């Protein structure tokens, strides 16, 4: 009956009583289309009966007036909601593509929002309108630009990664500050997933750090350091590129931190001119040390950046011959007003004076940081003290980010294994330490995951001053509630529980960086890990 009424409306002639801008009774058409959408949802027979009339509405409705566009929009929503034929879905997406060319900003915004909802199910059909979507990045309206940016990232795949990144990096260069953080984050994720080569990946991230370094995520520095460390054949090329970037601009702190770390690790490759990918530059040891010392005294450098620079200078004491100059620089900062910098300088001075025989081993190059997974689908990345996550919305004191190549005696790290048992996800510390951390999940509502940790101790001594801390990407919101205790009793005689609430409105895969600190048998222990593949029930 509804199909017949709708067909009569679109096929009937001019009726002055119900005509609006040349379209017969558009209000009734919209109501019928909405009702068809409800009736056809999850119903194969009803959907099949609607296919023909929906195709007629989509092809016969006039698009020069807003009245016709309103009917077409309702038609598109109905086609996407019911079990329609693939050809009809392509027709609906083509209608949205035409909407993108409309002069009305509201219509363009509606089209982008609708395409963003359908891009996962009809990816190839939306890809045909990629150039039009990218053009919307240049729109003056901020809402349209944001939707276009989100849709552009959703369209990135292995085949178009180079072209799309070129457009998005151009957008990153010229966009307003309010877009830079999200755009930089999107570029990092897309490059990590679809990078055609390691060199391209490194060049892309360096481009982001150069143009929008102050807006990138907190974990961009350790992630790039890990990428560089694992790309052994690119070490000489990378340190040369970063050294050049450092000479041009020291205002982008994440870029300066990565550059300092790389110079500390691979400064000998920079001085020796071993770069094969591009023409090597001629740099002396004194010139490299001048740059790093300049970072220590620059007003643009943050305390964290100064820590990276001082540690880089210290590491160069095993790679350069200018050991006496490095000793003088380190000794100067033994009386720094920055407590963290002072502590590092005092420790490094002690290495020179009391433990010089251990210095080469302690300051050797960082090993390759591999991602490993064991016994289950959840992946743990051991970060070896590379960085400490910032912890939002927690009653514990905030963590201080440490330079990546710090002396590893400052904390102990342990292997972490993962078990998946009967739908329950648990992260277990190594057997020698006897600490077991188990995660259980509940869903407070579709957007909030309530995660409860249970810490138990199988050893004969209590674990005191126990602190569990976690951090998530900026697209999530995390609330870490107070723990039940700060002592994990020995011999499994009790447990410490703590509740984590994670808001995930975009239903993205949950990633979490975890830090455990406690005292065991009088010795402080610190573990850092990154959980990248939580079970689907915790975030879907």
N, C-alpha and C positions, 0 to 999 in steps of 0.2 A: 504494500500500500504506500509506504513512504517513498519507495523508489519510483512508483508510478506518479505520485504527486510531484516529486522533484523533476521528473522528466517532463511533465506537463508545463511546469514553470519555465524551464529553459527553452522549451519548444514553442511556447505560446507567443502570440503576437503582442503588439503594443496594447497595454491596458492602462489608461490614464489614472484609474483609481489607485493602482498598486505600483506604478512605475516610479523608480528612483534613478535618475541619470541614465535612462534607457534600459534598465534592468528590471525585470518583473519581480516584484515583491522580494527584495534581497533579504529582508529580516526573516521571512519564512524559510528561505533557502538556507540561511545560516543555522536556524533552529533545527531543520531537518538533518543537515550535515552533522551537527553535534550529536543528535540522537542516533544517527547511523553509526557514528564513531563508537558509541557506548554498546550498541547491539552487535557490532561486528568484531569487537575485541575478543580474541581467543575463540572465535566461532568460524570454522572453515566454510560451512555452508552459507552463512549470512554474508561473509566477506566475498565469496564468489558471486553472490547475487548482486552485490553492490559494484563490482569492478567496472561494468560497462557504463553505468550512469555516472560514476565518478570520473571516468575518462571523458565522457561527453561534457560534463561541467568544466573540467580542466581545459578542454580545447575550444569550447564555444563561448566562454565568458569573456567579455570585453575587459581589457586591462588598462585602458586609457583613463579610467576613473577610479577613485578610491573605493567606490562601492564594489566594483568588479574585483579589485585587489582583496577586499575583505572576504568575498566569497571564495576566491582562489586560495587564500590562506587557510580558511576552514577546510577546504577540500584537501589541501596538502596535509593538514593535521590528521584528518580522517584516514587518508591513504597510509600514513605512517603508523597509525595506531592499530588498524585492522590487519588481517593476514592477506594483504594484497599481492598481486602478481609483481614480479620483478620489473617488468616493463612499465607498469603503472607507478612504481616507486621512482624509477628513473625520470618519468614525466614530472612527478612532484618535485624532485630535486632540481630539474631544469626550470621549473616555475620559480623556485627560490633563487636560482641563478639569475633569472630575468629581474627579479626584485632587487638584486644587488646593483643593477644599472639604473634603478629608479632615482629620480632627483629628490624624492622625499626621504629625509634622514630616518624617519620612523620606520618606513618600509625596509630600508637597508638594514637597520638594526634588527628588526624582526626576522629577516632572512638569515642574517649571520647567526642569530641565536638558534633558529630552527636547524640550520645546517650543522651547528655544533652538537646538537642532540642526536643527529642521525649519522654523523661521520663514522662512528664505530661500526654500524650495521651496513651502511652503504658507502664504504670508503671509496671504491673506484668511481662511483657516479659523482661524488663530491669532488674528487680529484680533477674532473674535467673543467671545473670552474676555479681552479687554483689561481690562475693569473688574475681573475677578477677579484678574488678574495685578497690576494697580495696587494692589489691596487688600493683596497680599502685601508691599508696601513697608512696611506697618505692622507686620509680624510681628516678634516679639521675637527670633527666631533670626537671627543675623548672616549665616549661610550662605544662608538663604532670602531675606533682604533683598538680598544681593549678586546672587543669580541673578535675582530679580525686577527689580532695577535694570537689569541687562544686557539682559533680555528686553524691558523697557519701552522702552529706547532702540532696540532692533531693530524695534519696532512703530511708531516715529514715522514719519509720512509727511506729505505736503503737506496732506492732508485733516484730520488730527487734531493738527497741530502745536501749536495754541493750547491745547487741552485737556490734552494729554500734558505740555507744558512747565509748565502750571500745577501738575499733580500732582508732577512731578519737582522743580520749584523748592521746593514745600512740603516734599518729602522732603529736599532739600538744606539747608533751614533747620533741620530737626530731627534729621538723621542724625548718627551718631557721626563723629568726625574721620577715622577710617580710610576712610570712604566719600566724603568731600568732594572729594578730588582727582579720583577717577574720575568722580564725578557731574558736577562742574564741567566736566571735559573733554568728557564726553558731551553736555552742554547746548550747549557751544560748537560742536561739530561738527554737531549737529542743527539749531541755529539758523542756522549758515552755509549748510546745505544746503536747508532748507525755509522760511526766514523769509518770512512773507507780505508784509512791508514793511520798509523800512530803519529806520523808527522803532521797530517792534516788535523788530527785531534789536538795535538799540542799547539799548533798555530792558531786554531780556532779559540781555544781557551785563553791563550795569551792575548789575542785580539780583544776578547771580552774584558780581561783584566786591565788592558791598556786604556780602553774607552769607558768602562763602567766599573772599575775596580772597587770603588767605595760603596757600590750597591750590591755586591755579590753575596751569596749565602755564606754563613759562617764556616761551612765545611769545604768551601771551594779550594782553600789553600792546601789542606792535607790531601784532598782528592787529586789535585794537580801534582803534588809532590809524589804521590803513589804512582800516578801515570808516568811521570818522568823516570822514577826509579826503575820501573818495570820495563821501560823502553831503552834497553842497554845500548843499542846501536845508535840512539839519538842523543846520547849524553853530551857529546862535543857540540853538536848543532844547537841543542837547547840552551846550554850555558852561554854560548856566544850570543844567541838571540836575546836572552834575558839580560846579559851584560849591556848590550846596546840599548835595550829598553830602559835600563837603570840610568844610563847616561842622559837619556832624553827627558825622563820624568820620574820624580820620586814622590809625587803626591798621591799616587794610587797605592795605598798601603798593602793590600793583598799581593799586588804585583811585586812590590819591594820585598815582601817576606819570602815569596817563592824564589825571587832572584837571589836573595842573600843565601837561602838554603842551598840552591844549586851551585853558587860560587864556592861555598864552603865545602860541598861534596866533590865538585869537579873542577875546582880552580886550576889544578895542574893541567887539565885538558885545554882550558882556556888559554893559558900562558904558552903551552907548547904548540898551539895552532894546528890541532889535529882534525879540524872540521873538514869533512869531505862533501857535505851537502851544499855548502856555499863557500865563497871565498873567505878563507880564514883572516882574522884581524891580528895585528901585531900588538900585544899587550904585555907589559912587564909586571912583575910581582908587586913593585911599589905602586903602580897605577891601580891595581886591583885593591890593594890595602887602603889606598887613598880614598877610593869610592866607599868602601865599607866603613872607614873611620868617619867619613862625611855623613853617613847615615846615623851614626851614633850621636853626633852633635846637631843634627838638623832639627829645626823646630817642627817640621812636618812629620817626623817619625813618632809613632806611638810607643809606649813602653814595650809592647809585644814586639814591634819591629826592631827596636834596639836590642832586645834579647836575641832575635834571629841574627842580627849583625854581629854581636859579640861572639856568639857561638860559631858563626861562620869564620870569623877571624881566628878563633881558637883552633878550629879544625884545619885551617890552612897552615898551622904550625907543623903539621906532619906532611904537608904537601909542598910548602915553599921553604926556601933556605933562610928567609928573613925572620928567624926565630927570636932574635933579640928585640927587634921592633915589636913583634907580637907580644912579647913579655911585658914591655913597657906599656902598651895599650891596655892590656888586661889588668896590670897593677893599678893604673889610674882609676879604674872603675871599682876598685875594692873599697873606695870611700864614697861611692855614688849615693845621692839622696834617694834614688829609686831602690827600694829594698830588694826587689827581685834581681835587678841588674847587679847590685852589690853582692848578693849571695852567689850569683854565678861567677863573678870575677874572683871572689875569695876562693871558691872551689877550684877554679881553673889555675889560680896561683898555687894552690896546694898541689895540683898535679905537676906543675913545673918544679916545685921545690922538694916535695916529699915522695911523689910517685911518678917521677919522670920515666921510669922504666915501663910503666903501664900506659903511658900516654898514647903511643902509636896504636895499641890494641883498642883502647877506649874510643879513639877518634877515627877509627877506620870507617870506610864507606858503609852506608846503610845497606843491608841485604835487600834482595827483591822481596817486596811485600805481596805475597800471593793470597788470593781469595781461596778459602778451602771450605768444603762442606762435608760433614760426616754423619752417617746413620740416619739422615733425614733430609727433607727438602729445605730446611732453614739454613741460610748461609751466614757464617760468622767471619768477619774480617779482623784479624788481630792487628792492631795499629802500632804496637811496639812503642808506646809513649809518644806517638807522633803529635797528637793534639788532644786536648781535653774539651769535651763539649760544653757549650753554654747551656744552662738548665733553667728554662723559663718557669715562672709560677711555682716556686718551691720555697720551703722555709729554711732550706740549708743554705749556707754561704755560697755565693756564686763562685764558679771555677775560674781559674786564670789560665788562659791559653799559653802553653809553653812553646818555645822554639822547637822545631821539628827534630833537629839533630842534637838534642841535649845529651849530656853524658848519661848513659843508661844505668849507672849505679844509683840514680836518684829514686828509682822505684823498681819493683820486681814485676815482671809480666809472666803470666802462665797460659798454657794452651787451654783453649776452651772448646768443649765438645757439645754437640747438640743431640737431644733425643726427642722423638715424637712418639708419645704413648697414648693410645686410646683417645685421640683428639686433643690431648693436653700437650702443650708445648713446654719444654724445659731446657734451660741452659745450665750445663754442669761444669764447674771448675775442675781442674785436674785432680787425680786421686790423692796425690801427696798433700794437697792443701785441705781436702775434705769438705770444701764448701760447695753446696748445691743450691742453685737458684732455679725455681720452677715458676713458670707463668701459667695462669689460668685466665680464661676469657669469659666475659658476659657482655651482652648488648643492652645498654640502657635505653637506647632508641636507635633508629637506623643510622644515625650519624655519629654516635658516641660509642666507643669501645671501652669497657671497664676491665682493666687488666690488673690482676692481683698477683704479686710476687710472694713466694714462700721461700725463705732462706733457712737451710738446715746445715748442721755441722757434725760430721762423723768422727772428728778427732777427739782426743782426750782433754784438750784445753779449750776454754771459751774463746770466741772471737769477739773482741771488744771494739768500741768506737766504729761500729759497722755503719756504713753509709752507702746507700744505693742511689745513683743519680742517672738521669736519662735525658736525651734531647732528641727532637724530631725535626724534619725539614719545615720550612716556613709555611708550607701549604697546610700543615696541621697545627692544632693547638693542644698543648699538653699541660695537664695539672697533676702534680706529684704531691699526694697527701702525706701526712706525717706517718712514720713507721710505728709499729707496735712497740718496738724496743730498739736499742742500739747495741745489744749484746746477743750473739747467736750462741745458745747453750751447747756445751760439748755433748758428744755421744747421742746425738739426735733426741735430746731430752726436751726439746721445744723448738719453736721456729719464730722467725721474725717475719711479719707480713706487712706489706705496704701496697696501697692502691694507686693505680695510675689511670687517669681518665684522658682519653685521646679523642678530640673532635676531628672528624674527617669528612667534611661536607661534600667533597668532590669524589669520594669513594676511591681514592688513589691507594696504591699498594703501600702498606705501612713499612717504614724504615725507622730504625731507632739506634742511636748510639748510647752505649751503656758504660758506666764507670762504677766500679766497686772499690771501696777503700775500707780497710779494717786493720786491726792489730792482732797478731797471732803469735803467742809465745814471746811477747815483747818486741816483735819486729813488725814495722809497718808494711802492709802489702797493698798493692794497687793493680787493678786489672782494667784494661780498656778493650772494648770490642764493639763491633758494628753488626747489627742484625738486619739483613736486607730482605729476607723472604719469610715474613710471618705467615702462619696458616691463613688461607683465604677467609675463614669464618671470623677472623679478627678485624677485617677491614671491608669485606664486600657487603 
